[in-house]
Amino acid sequence: DIPVSWQAPGWPWVDPLKDSKAAETEVKLGINTRRKLAADRGHDFDELVEQLQRENDQLKKAGIIQENSGGTS
């Protein structure tokens, strides 16, 4: 068997800044997860993590970011 997961399309934001701040607060309070937030926006969390890692590696190799900069807290 091949594991399959279905991802619903994301919904457009009414106010992206407020939505992002609310999502950040929910994760900090432990009442939501990054994986759930990504799914709510129509993204696959594992793909996002892999893409972010590739981007950070490429930026480090180019000397654009240092090892401890540009990440999330």
N, C-alpha and C positions, 0 to 999 in steps of 0.2 A: 504494500500500500504506500502511496505517496501522500504525505501530510499536506493538506490543503486548508487554507484559511481564506475566507471571503472578506473583502474590505469594502465597506460602503463608501460612496463618494462623500467628500467633506462638504460642509455648508459654508457659504460665504459669510464673512464677518461683517457685523454692522459697525462696530468700532474696534478695530484691530488692537489699538493701544490698551483700551480697557480690558478686552478679552485676554490679551497677553499678561497683563498685570494680575488679573483674576486667576489665570492658570498658574502663574508663578506662585501666588499665595496659596492656592490649593495644594500644590506639590509640597511647599514648605510646611504646611499644616498637616500633611499626611492624609489628606482626604481625597487625593487624586494621584494618578501616576503619569509619568511621561508617556508610557506606552498607551494608556487610555486617551490622553490628550492628542497624541499623534493619530490614533485611530479615528477620533472624533473629527479630525481635520482631513481625513482621507489619506493618511500616510501610513506606511509600514515602518514601525519603530526600528526594527532590525536593519532595514535598508538605510534609514536616516543615520543610525549609529555608524554603519560602515562608510557611508558617504562622508560624514563629518571627520572620521578618522583619516580617510584618504586625503581630504582637503587640508586638514591640519598637518599631515605628513608632508604634503607638497609645499605648503607655506613655510614649514620649518626648513626644508631642504633649500628653498629659495632665499632663506634668511629674512623673510618678511615678518615672521613671528618668532618669539623666543619660546622655549620649552614650557614656561608657566604663564604665558599670556594668551589672551584671546579666548579662553575657555569660560565655562559657566561655573558658578560657585555652588 
